[in-house]
Amino acid sequence: AQPTARSPWRWATLALALVAAVATGVAVWALMRTPTENSAAPTTQEVADAKGRACEAYIKVRTAVALQTQAAVGTDPAAAQAIAANARLAMSVGSQHLVDNLSPAVPAELAGLLRTLATDLQNLTINALAGAPDDDAGQATRLRDLETNSKKIVEQCK
């Protein structure tokens, strides 16, 4: 009987499997570990800067939405649709702008209010796009909630 020859490919396959197992272990460890460099609490200056950016974003969004929702409609139906589209665009883009300008250093209460405002703007927008008229009870409630939240933000941004 002839002795069985060991193929060099068998060792290469085993080595590759071992490398893959080690690489998988390293990848899992990297994904599961907590980053240490970002775990420090923000400084007072970082919090102030982040709050300032978030408040500036709020003011810009509030101005854009006010300008686009209070434009004179007139009697032309096409103009009315264009103005409504601009208002919806201001609310939609504004909601994203608010979220984009939040950082972990923004005080938690203000960040929560801004996220809620962004959600309120999105809800108003999607309901308007779905055909809800301005005098719809749900839209009226959403507008009241938005105004209440907006007043709280103004107080936080002082």
TIGUSE-872580 format. One record per residue: residue number from 1; residue in three letters; x negated, y, z of N, C-alpha, C, CB in turn. Coordinates in pm, 1 decimal. Glycine has a CB too. Example, Ala and Ser with C-alpha at 12.3 -4.5 7.8 and 13.67 -1.06 7.14 Angstrom:
2
- vexlum  figu  n.u  n.v  n.w  ca.u  ca.v  ca.w  c.u  c.v  c.w  cb.u  cb.v  cb.w
- 1  ala  -1319.0  -569.0  780.0  -1230.0  -450.0  780.0  -1320.0  -330.0  780.0  -1130.8  -447.3  904.6
- 2  ser  -1285.0  -225.0  708.0  -1367.0  -106.0  714.0  -1290.0  3.0  787.0  -1408.4  -59.8  572.5
This chain:
158
- vexlum  figu  n.u  n.v  n.w  ca.u  ca.v  ca.w  c.u  c.v  c.w  cb.u  cb.v  cb.w
- 1  ala  -84.5  -117.7  0.0  0.0  0.0  0.0  -88.0  122.7  0.0  95.6  0.5  120.8
- 2  gln  -44.0  211.8  -76.7  -119.3  335.7  -91.6  -76.2  434.4  16.5  -98.7  396.5  -233.0
- 3  pro  -169.3  505.5  83.7  -128.9  603.1  186.0  -55.4  719.4  120.2  -252.4  654.9  265.2
- 4  thr  43.1  770.4  193.0  120.0  883.5  139.7  35.0  1008.6  144.2  251.4  904.4  219.0
- 5  ala  34.7  1075.7  36.1  -43.5  1199.3  27.4  38.9  1314.8  81.2  -87.8  1227.4  -118.5
- 6  arg  -24.7  1396.0  156.9  44.4  1514.6  209.9  30.4  1625.4  108.8  -12.8  1558.5  349.0
- 7  ser  142.9  1680.6  73.2  143.2  1786.7  -26.9  104.3  1918.8  36.8  280.8  1798.1  -94.0
- 8  pro  19.8  1996.9  -31.6  -13.6  2128.7  24.2  108.5  2218.7  29.3  -124.0  2195.6  -58.2
- 9  trp  209.4  2190.7  -52.0  331.2  2271.6  -52.1  409.4  2253.5  77.4  419.1  2235.3  -171.9
- 10  arg  397.5  2135.4  136.2  468.3  2110.4  261.8  417.2  2204.7  370.1  451.3  1963.1  306.1
- 11  trp  285.5  2224.9  378.2  227.0  2314.5  477.2  261.7  2459.9  446.2  74.9  2296.3  482.5
- 12  ala  263.9  2493.9  319.2  299.0  2631.3  280.0  443.8  2661.3  318.1  278.0  2652.2  127.3
- 13  thr  531.7  2564.1  295.9  672.7  2581.6  331.2  688.4  2598.6  482.0  756.1  2461.6  282.1
- 14  leu  616.8  2517.6  557.9  621.8  2527.0  703.8  568.8  2662.9  751.4  540.4  2412.5  767.9
- 15  ala  460.3  2709.8  690.2  403.3  2840.0  727.5  500.6  2953.0  694.8  268.9  2863.2  654.9
- 16  leu  564.8  2945.2  579.7  663.0  3048.4  542.8  782.1  3048.8  637.6  711.4  3027.1  399.2
- 17  ala  827.6  2931.6  677.2  939.6  2922.4  771.4  902.1  2984.8  905.5  982.0  2775.3  791.2
- 18  leu  778.6  2959.9  948.8  731.4  3017.3  1074.5  723.8  3169.7  1066.6  594.4  2959.7  1110.9
- 19  val  671.1  3220.9  955.1  663.0  3366.4  935.7  802.9  3427.3  933.8  588.0  3400.2  804.2
- 20  ala  897.3  3361.8  867.4  1035.4  3412.2  861.7  1098.0  3415.0  1000.6  1120.9  3325.5  767.2
- 21  ala  1073.2  3311.8  1080.3  1129.8  3307.3  1216.0  1072.1  3419.9  1302.1  1101.6  3169.8  1282.2
- 22  val  942.2  3442.3  1291.4  879.1  3550.0  1368.6  931.9  3686.0  1322.2  724.5  3544.4  1354.5
- 23  ala  944.1  3705.3  1191.4  995.4  3832.0  1138.2  1139.1  3856.7  1184.4  988.6  3832.2  984.2
- 24  thr  1220.0  3752.8  1186.5  1357.7  3766.9  1233.9  1359.4  3806.0  1381.0  1436.2  3636.2  1212.6
- 25  gly  1273.2  3743.2  1459.6  1266.1  3776.9  1601.8  1225.4  3921.5  1624.2  1168.6  3685.1  1672.4
- 26  val  1127.3  3968.6  1548.8  1082.5  4107.3  1560.6  1194.0  4203.0  1518.2  955.9  4130.8  1475.1
- 27  ala  1266.2  4169.2  1411.2  1375.5  4254.6  1363.8  1486.6  4263.5  1468.4  1432.0  4201.2  1230.7
- 28  val  1523.2  4151.5  1526.9  1627.2  4152.0  1630.6  1581.5  4234.2  1750.5  1661.7  4007.7  1674.7
- 29  trp  1457.5  4217.5  1792.1  1405.0  4295.8  1904.8  1410.3  4445.1  1873.6  1260.2  4253.6  1937.6
- 30  ala  1370.0  4483.6  1750.6  1369.4  4625.5  1712.5  1510.3  4683.7  1712.8  1306.2  4643.4  1574.1
- 31  leu  1606.8  4605.5  1670.8  1744.9  4654.6  1668.5  1806.0  4663.1  1808.2  1830.4  4564.6  1581.0
- 32  met  1765.9  4576.0  1897.1  1828.8  4568.7  2028.6  1764.7  4658.3  2133.8  1826.1  4428.4  2076.5
- 33  arg  1641.9  4699.1  2113.2  1575.1  4779.9  2216.2  1632.5  4921.3  2219.4  1422.9  4785.0  2190.9
- 34  thr  1623.6  4983.5  2333.5  1668.7  5121.2  2347.8  1552.1  5212.8  2317.8  1725.6  5148.0  2489.7
- 35  pro  1574.5  5311.0  2232.5  1465.0  5402.2  2201.9  1428.1  5485.4  2323.8  1502.4  5493.3  2085.2
- 36  thr  1300.8  5490.9  2354.7  1257.0  5564.2  2473.0  1230.7  5710.5  2442.1  1132.2  5500.8  2530.8
- 37  glu  1192.4  5740.9  2317.8  1158.5  5879.2  2288.6  1280.0  5971.2  2285.6  1086.8  5886.8  2157.6
- 38  asn  1400.2  5918.0  2264.4  1520.1  6001.0  2257.7  1603.2  5995.7  2385.9  1605.0  5958.2  2140.8
- 39  ser  1554.4  5929.2  2486.8  1635.7  5911.3  2605.6  1625.3  6027.9  2704.7  1596.4  5784.1  2673.7
- 40  ala  1536.3  6122.0  2678.8  1522.8  6235.8  2769.1  1643.3  6328.4  2754.2  1391.5  6312.6  2741.1
- 41  ala  1687.1  6380.8  2865.5  1799.5  6475.6  2863.0  1755.5  6602.9  2791.5  1849.3  6508.0  3008.0
- 42  pro  1847.6  6665.0  2716.8  1811.2  6788.5  2646.9  1779.0  6899.9  2747.1  1925.4  6832.8  2552.6
- 43  thr  1690.2  6987.8  2706.7  1654.0  7101.0  2791.3  1769.0  7202.4  2790.5  1520.8  7166.9  2742.6
- 44  thr  1761.9  7296.5  2880.7  1861.8  7402.6  2886.8  1864.9  7480.4  2755.3  1832.7  7497.4  3004.7
- 45  gln  1748.7  7504.4  2698.6  1741.3  7576.3  2571.4  1802.4  7494.6  2457.5  1595.7  7611.0  2538.7
- 46  glu  1776.6  7364.1  2454.8  1835.3  7277.0  2351.7  1987.1  7274.1  2361.7  1779.7  7134.5  2363.9
- 47  val  2038.0  7270.5  2484.0  2183.3  7272.8  2504.6  2240.5  7405.6  2456.5  2218.3  7250.0  2654.0
- 48  ala  2175.1  7515.8  2491.8  2222.2  7648.3  2449.5  2220.7  7661.2  2296.9  2135.1  7758.9  2512.7
- 49  asp  2113.3  7613.9  2234.0  2103.9  7620.0  2087.8  2211.8  7534.8  2020.9  1965.1  7574.0  2041.7
- 50  ala  2231.4  7413.8  2072.8  2331.7  7323.6  2015.5  2472.6  7381.0  2033.3  2322.2  7183.9  2081.0
- 51  lys  2497.7  7438.0  2149.7  2627.5  7500.3  2174.7  2646.8  7618.2  2079.6  2639.1  7546.8  2322.6
- 52  gly  2543.0  7697.6  2060.7  2551.5  7811.4  1969.6  2583.7  7768.9  1827.3  2422.0  7889.1  1971.3
- 53  arg  2516.8  7662.8  1779.9  2543.7  7612.8  1644.4  2686.1  7560.0  1632.5  2443.8  7502.5  1607.0
- 54  ala  2731.4  7487.9  1733.7  2866.7  7432.2  1731.0  2970.6  7544.6  1733.5  2888.4  7336.2  1850.5
- 55  cys  2947.8  7646.1  1813.2  3040.9  7758.7  1820.9  3040.7  7840.8  1691.7  3005.4  7848.4  1939.8
- 56  glu  2922.6  7857.9  1631.8  2916.0  7927.4  1502.4  2994.2  7850.7  1396.1  2769.1  7945.1  1457.7
- 57  ala  2982.4  7719.4  1398.0  3056.9  7636.3  1302.4  3206.9  7653.3  1325.0  3016.6  7486.4  1316.0
- 58  tyr  3248.2  7654.2  1452.1  3390.4  7672.7  1483.7  3440.4  7806.8  1430.1  3413.7  7664.4  1636.4
- 59  ile  3365.0  7913.4  1453.6  3407.0  8046.7  1408.1  3418.5  8050.1  1256.1  3307.4  8154.7  1456.2
- 60  lys  3321.8  7988.5  1189.5  3324.4  7985.7  1042.7  3446.8  7908.4  992.1  3194.5  7922.1  987.6
- 61  val  3475.1  7794.8  1053.5  3590.8  7713.9  1012.7  3720.5  7788.7  1042.5  3590.1  7576.5  1084.9
- 62  arg  3728.9  7848.1  1161.0  3849.8  7922.6  1196.7  3874.6  8036.5  1098.0  3838.7  7978.1  1339.8
- 63  thr  3769.0  8107.0  1059.0  3780.7  8216.5  962.8  3824.5  8164.4  826.2  3647.3  8291.6  950.6
- 64  ala  3760.7  8057.4  779.5  3795.7  8001.2  648.4  3940.6  7954.3  644.4  3702.8  7884.7  614.0
- 65  val  3982.5  7884.3  747.9  4120.5  7834.1  751.5  4218.3  7951.2  758.3  4141.5  7738.9  872.5
- 66  ala  4189.0  8051.4  839.5  4278.2  8167.7  849.7  4288.4  8240.2  715.9  4228.4  8264.8  958.6
- 67  leu  4176.3  8261.5  649.6  4178.8  8330.4  520.3  4260.1  8252.3  416.5  4035.7  8351.9  469.3
- 68  gln  4241.6  8121.7  413.6  4305.8  8041.4  309.8  4452.0  8007.1  339.5  4228.5  7914.6  290.4
- 69  thr  4490.4  8007.2  466.2  4629.4  7974.5  498.9  4718.6  8097.4  507.5  4635.1  7899.5  629.5
- 70  gln  4659.2  8215.9  511.4  4740.5  8337.1  524.3  4736.8  8423.6  398.7  4693.4  8418.4  643.1
- 71  ala  4697.7  8364.4  286.3  4694.6  8439.5  161.1  4838.2  8466.3  114.3  4614.1  8361.9  51.8
- 72  ala  4857.2  8578.5  46.1  4989.8  8614.6  -4.9  5027.9  8519.5  -117.9  4992.6  8762.6  -54.2
- 73  val  5143.8  8457.2  -104.7  5187.3  8356.6  -199.8  5248.3  8420.0  -325.0  5287.6  8263.1  -134.2
- 74  gly  5330.4  8518.8  -309.3  5399.0  8578.7  -424.6  5510.3  8488.6  -474.9  5299.7  8606.7  -537.6
- 75  thr  5550.6  8509.3  -598.6  5664.4  8433.2  -652.8  5623.3  8328.2  -755.7  5763.8  8527.9  -715.8
- 76  asp  5498.0  8328.4  -796.6  5451.7  8232.9  -897.7  5429.7  8095.7  -832.7  5320.4  8283.4  -965.4
- 77  pro  5504.1  7991.7  -877.6  5488.4  7858.2  -818.4  5346.9  7801.9  -835.4  5588.5  7762.5  -880.5
- 78  ala  5282.7  7832.0  -947.3  5146.4  7782.7  -967.8  5050.4  7847.9  -868.0  5100.0  7810.3  -1112.7
- 79  ala  5069.1  7976.0  -842.9  4985.2  8045.7  -745.2  5008.5  7989.5  -605.8  5013.6  8197.2  -747.1
- 80  ala  5133.7  7959.2  -573.5  5165.3  7901.3  -442.7  5095.8  7767.0  -424.7  5317.2  7884.8  -426.5
- 81  gln  5094.1  7685.6  -531.5  5026.0  7555.7  -524.8  4874.7  7573.8  -509.9  5057.1  7472.2  -650.7
- 82  ala  4819.7  7671.6  -579.1  4675.7  7697.4  -569.7  4637.7  7742.9  -429.1  4633.1  7803.3  -672.8
- 83  ile  4719.6  7829.2  -372.0  4692.4  7876.7  -235.8  4704.1  7762.0  -136.1  4789.2  7990.8  -197.3
- 84  ala  4806.5  7677.4  -154.2  4822.3  7561.6  -65.7  4703.2  7467.0  -78.9  4953.5  7486.8  -97.4
- 85  ala  4654.6  7447.7  -201.0  4538.7  7360.1  -222.4  4414.6  7417.4  -153.8  4512.2  7341.1  -373.7
- 86  asn  4394.6  7548.3  -164.0  4280.5  7610.8  -96.9  4290.9  7597.6  54.7  4270.4  7758.3  -135.8
- 87  ala  4411.8  7611.7  107.8  4431.6  7597.7  252.2  4397.3  7455.6  296.7  4577.4  7632.6  290.9
- 88  arg  4443.2  7357.8  221.2  4414.5  7218.0  255.2  4265.9  7188.4  243.4  4494.2  7123.2  164.9
- 89  leu  4204.2  7245.0  142.5  4060.0  7226.9  125.1  3983.6  7287.7  242.5  4013.2  7290.2  -7.4
- 90  ala  4024.1  7405.8  285.6  3958.0  7471.3  399.6  3971.7  7385.9  525.9  4018.1  7612.3  423.6
- 91  met  4090.0  7327.7  546.3  4110.5  7244.3  665.4  4029.8  7115.1  656.0  4260.0  7212.0  683.4
- 92  ser  4027.5  7054.6  539.7  3955.7  6928.2  522.5  3804.7  6946.7  534.9  3989.4  6866.6  387.0
- 93  val  3751.4  7041.6  461.1  3607.5  7068.0  466.6  3569.6  7122.0  605.0  3565.9  7168.6  355.5
- 94  gly  3655.4  7204.4  660.7  3629.2  7259.8  793.3  3620.1  7152.7  900.0  3736.5  7358.6  830.3
- 95  ser  3706.8  7053.1  892.7  3702.0  6945.9  992.9  3568.6  6871.7  985.6  3819.2  6847.1  972.5
- 96  gln  3520.6  6847.4  865.5  3392.6  6778.7  850.1  3276.6  6868.2  895.3  3372.5  6735.4  703.8
- 97  his  3287.0  6997.0  867.5  3182.7  7091.7  908.4  3169.0  7095.4  1060.8  3214.0  7232.9  854.5
- 98  leu  3281.4  7088.7  1130.1  3276.5  7087.0  1276.6  3199.8  6964.4  1326.8  3419.3  7088.2  1335.3
- 99  val  3232.7  6849.8  1272.3  3167.8  6725.6  1316.0  3019.7  6725.9  1277.7  3238.7  6602.7  1254.3
- 100  asp  2989.5  6776.5  1158.9  2850.2  6780.1  1113.2  2762.2  6868.0  1201.5  2843.9  6829.8  970.0
- 101  asn  2820.5  6964.9  1269.4  2742.7  7056.8  1352.8  2741.9  7019.2  1499.9  2796.0  7195.7  1338.0
- 102  leu  2785.3  6899.5  1530.5  2777.0  6850.2  1668.2  2646.7  6772.5  1683.7  2900.6  6760.4  1704.3
- 103  ser  2582.2  6793.3  1794.9  2463.0  6714.9  1827.3  2480.7  6662.5  1969.3  2330.7  6800.6  1813.3
- 104  pro  2399.0  6565.4  2008.1  2411.1  6512.6  2145.1  2389.1  6618.7  2252.2  2312.2  6400.3  2165.6
- 105  ala  2325.6  6730.3  2217.8  2299.3  6834.0  2317.1  2418.7  6926.1  2340.6  2180.7  6915.7  2274.5
- 106  val  2522.0  6919.4  2256.0  2641.8  7002.0  2277.5  2709.2  6953.2  2405.7  2741.2  6994.2  2153.9
- 107  pro  2746.6  7043.8  2496.3  2814.4  7000.4  2619.5  2934.8  6911.9  2588.0  2859.3  7122.4  2702.1
- 108  ala  2951.4  6808.1  2666.5  3051.3  6704.3  2639.7  3192.8  6759.9  2624.2  3049.6  6602.2  2750.9
- 109  glu  3231.5  6852.5  2710.5  3368.5  6905.4  2702.8  3390.6  6979.6  2571.3  3397.3  6999.2  2822.0
- 110  leu  3295.8  7063.1  2532.7  3306.8  7136.2  2406.7  3304.8  7039.9  2288.3  3192.9  7238.8  2393.8
- 111  ala  3216.4  6942.6  2291.8  3209.0  6844.5  2182.5  3341.2  6769.9  2167.6  3094.2  6744.3  2207.1
- 112  gly  3402.1  6733.0  2279.2  3532.3  6664.8  2274.7  3640.6  6752.5  2214.7  3573.8  6621.3  2414.4
- 113  leu  3641.6  6879.6  2254.5  3740.7  6972.9  2199.4  3721.1  6992.1  2048.8  3731.9  7108.7  2271.3
- 114  leu  3596.1  7001.7  2005.1  3568.0  7020.4  1863.1  3604.5  6896.0  1782.5  3420.5  7055.0  1842.4
- 115  arg  3578.8  6778.9  1837.3  3619.1  6655.2  1768.3  3771.0  6646.8  1758.0  3563.9  6530.8  1842.2
- 116  thr  3839.6  6684.8  1864.2  3986.1  6684.1  1861.8  4037.8  6783.1  1758.4  4043.2  6717.9  2001.2
- 117  leu  3977.4  6900.6  1753.3  4017.6  7001.0  1654.6  3995.6  6947.4  1512.8  3938.4  7133.0  1675.6
- 118  ala  3883.1  6882.8  1490.4  3854.6  6825.6  1358.4  3961.0  6721.8  1320.7  3713.5  6761.3  1356.5
- 119  thr  3997.6  6638.9  1416.6  4101.6  6538.2  1392.0  4235.4  6605.4  1365.3  4113.7  6441.5  1511.6
- 120  asp  4267.7  6709.1  1441.7  4393.5  6782.6  1420.4  4397.9  6843.1  1280.1  4409.9  6893.9  1526.6
- 121  leu  4286.1  6901.3  1236.2  4280.3  6958.7  1101.4  4299.1  6850.6  995.0  4146.3  7031.5  1079.8
- 122  gln  4236.6  6735.2  1015.0  4253.2  6625.5  920.3  4397.5  6576.9  916.3  4160.5  6510.3  956.3
- 123  asn  4460.4  6566.8  1032.3  4599.8  6521.7  1036.7  4693.0  6621.6  969.0  4643.7  6499.3  1181.4
- 124  leu  4670.4  6749.5  993.0  4750.6  6851.8  924.8  4732.7  6841.5  773.3  4711.5  6993.3  973.8
- 125  thr  4609.1  6824.5  731.4  4578.8  6818.8  588.5  4643.7  6698.2  522.3  4428.3  6815.0  566.6
- 126  ile  4625.1  6580.5  579.5  4677.4  6460.4  514.1  4829.7  6460.6  513.1  4625.6  6334.3  584.1
- 127  asn  4890.5  6512.5  618.1  5036.2  6519.3  619.7  5087.0  6621.2  517.5  5086.5  6555.3  760.3
- 128  ala  5017.5  6732.7  502.5  5055.6  6831.0  400.7  5039.5  6770.9  261.1  4970.4  6959.8  414.2
- 129  leu  4929.5  6699.3  239.7  4908.6  6635.2  109.9  5013.4  6527.7  82.5  4769.0  6574.3  103.3
- 130  ala  5064.2  6466.0  188.6  5167.6  6362.9  174.6  5306.7  6423.5  159.4  5165.2  6269.3  294.9
- 131  gly  5315.2  6556.7  157.7  5442.6  6621.2  130.8  5516.7  6677.4  250.7  5528.7  6527.0  64.6
- 132  ala  5457.2  6673.0  368.5  5524.5  6728.3  486.5  5531.5  6880.4  472.1  5449.6  6687.9  618.6
- 133  pro  5652.8  6937.0  478.7  5664.6  7083.3  467.7  5615.5  7151.8  594.8  5810.7  7123.8  439.3
- 134  asp  5590.3  7281.7  583.4  5540.9  7358.2  698.8  5637.2  7355.5  816.8  5515.2  7501.8  658.4
- 135  asp  5767.5  7344.1  789.5  5865.7  7345.3  898.3  5896.6  7204.7  950.8  5994.4  7411.6  851.2
- 136  asp  5822.6  7105.0  908.0  5837.5  6969.2  958.2  5804.3  6967.9  1107.4  5746.1  6870.0  879.5
- 137  ala  5884.2  6897.1  1186.4  5864.0  6893.9  1331.7  5725.0  6840.8  1367.6  5971.9  6807.3  1398.5
- 138  gly  5680.3  6738.6  1298.9  5547.3  6682.7  1326.4  5437.0  6781.7  1295.5  5525.6  6555.9  1246.1
- 139  gln  5450.0  6852.6  1183.7  5349.4  6952.8  1147.7  5350.6  7067.4  1248.7  5374.7  7006.8  1004.7
- 140  ala  5470.3  7108.4  1291.1  5481.2  7216.5  1390.0  5412.5  7176.8  1520.5  5629.7  7251.5  1416.4
- 141  thr  5431.9  7052.8  1562.1  5366.8  7003.9  1684.5  5215.6  6999.8  1666.8  5419.4  6863.7  1722.1
- 142  arg  5170.5  6951.9  1550.9  5027.2  6947.0  1524.9  4966.9  7087.9  1526.2  4999.7  6878.4  1390.1
- 143  leu  5038.6  7184.1  1470.0  4990.2  7323.5  1469.9  4981.3  7379.2  1610.9  5082.1  7412.3  1385.1
- 144  arg  5082.8  7350.5  1693.1  5081.1  7396.8  1833.1  4963.2  7335.2  1907.3  5214.1  7360.9  1905.0
- 145  asp  4942.0  7204.2  1887.8  4829.6  7136.3  1953.6  4696.3  7196.7  1908.7  4832.5  6984.5  1922.9
- 146  leu  4687.1  7226.0  1780.3  4565.6  7285.9  1725.7  4540.7  7423.0  1788.4  4575.6  7298.0  1572.5
- 147  glu  4643.7  7502.8  1801.3  4628.8  7636.2  1861.9  4588.5  7626.7  2008.9  4759.8  7715.6  1849.0
- 148  thr  4648.8  7533.5  2081.9  4614.3  7514.4  2223.0  4467.7  7474.6  2236.4  4705.2  7407.3  2287.6
- 149  asn  4426.1  7380.0  2154.6  4287.5  7333.9  2156.7  4192.5  7446.1  2115.7  4269.9  7212.8  2064.1
- 150  ser  4232.4  7523.8  2016.4  4150.0  7633.8  1967.3  4125.1  7737.2  2077.8  4217.0  7700.6  1845.9
- 151  lys  4225.8  7766.4  2156.0  4209.4  7861.1  2266.9  4107.9  7809.7  2368.7  4344.3  7886.8  2335.8
- 152  lys  4110.1  7679.3  2394.3  4014.1  7620.0  2487.8  3871.8  7630.9  2433.2  4049.5  7472.4  2515.1
- 153  ile  3857.7  7611.9  2301.6  3725.0  7622.8  2239.7  3672.5  7764.6  2251.0  3730.0  7580.1  2092.2
- 154  val  3760.8  7861.2  2225.6  3719.5  8002.6  2235.9  3666.5  8029.9  2377.3  3839.6  8099.1  2202.3
- 155  glu  3733.3  7977.7  2478.6  3688.5  7996.4  2616.8  3551.9  7929.9  2639.5  3792.8  7938.9  2715.1
- 156  gln  3534.0  7809.8  2583.6  3407.0  7737.7  2599.9  3291.8  7808.8  2527.9  3420.6  7594.1  2547.2
- 157  cys  3324.2  7877.3  2419.3  3220.3  7940.8  2337.9  3184.0  8081.9  2384.6  3265.1  7946.0  2194.4
- 158  lys  3243.0  8128.4  2492.3  3209.1  8261.7  2544.2  3070.7  8261.6  2602.0  3309.7  8306.9  2650.0
